[in-house]
């Protein structure tokens, strides 16, 4: 799996960390970021579909 590096504002990181840990929804930050990216891409696909902007032959959710 490729690794990337991003700059994240402190307030976003603090909020993210509230959802990460043993008693939280995500085990680690990487898992939380991947889930967030997937959710955002699903929402963008829905918007693109409504506006007729999905690529030919590409169904929603396929990457």
C-alpha positions in Angstrom: 0.0 0.0 0.0 1.5 3.4 -1.0 2.3 5.8 1.8 1.6 9.5 1.6 2.5 12.5 3.8 0.0 15.3 4.4 -0.1 18.4 6.6 -3.1 18.4 8.9 -4.2 21.4 11.0 -3.9 20.8 14.7 -7.7 21.2 15.3 -8.5 18.5 12.7 -5.9 16.1 14.2 -7.3 16.7 17.7 -10.8 16.0 16.5 -9.6 12.9 14.6 -7.8 11.6 17.7 -11.1 11.6 19.7 -12.2 8.8 17.3 -9.0 6.7 17.5 -8.0 4.3 20.3 -8.9 1.1 22.1 -12.4 2.2 23.0 -13.0 4.3 19.9 -14.3 3.6 16.4 -10.9 3.4 14.7 -7.8 1.5 15.8 -5.3 4.0 14.4 -5.1 7.3 12.5 -4.4 5.6 9.2 -7.6 3.6 9.4 -9.6 6.7 10.3 -8.1 8.7 7.4 -8.8 5.8 4.9 -12.4 5.5 6.0 -12.8 9.3 5.7 -11.4 9.4 2.2 -13.6 6.5 1.1 -16.7 8.2 2.5 -15.8 11.5 0.9 -15.2 9.8 -2.5 -18.6 8.1 -2.2 -20.3 11.4 -1.6 -18.4 13.0 -4.5 -19.4 10.1 -6.8 -23.1 10.7 -5.8 -22.8 14.4 -6.6 -21.1 13.6 -9.9 -23.8 11.1 -10.8 -26.5 13.6 -10.2 -24.7 16.0 -12.5 -24.0 13.4 -15.1 -20.2 13.7 -14.6 -19.3 10.1 -13.9 -16.8 8.6 -16.4 -18.2 6.2 -19.0 -18.2 2.6 -17.8 -17.4 3.7 -14.3 -20.1 2.7 -11.8 -20.5 4.4 -8.4 -18.0 3.1 -5.8 -15.5 1.6 -8.2 -12.0 3.1 -8.1 
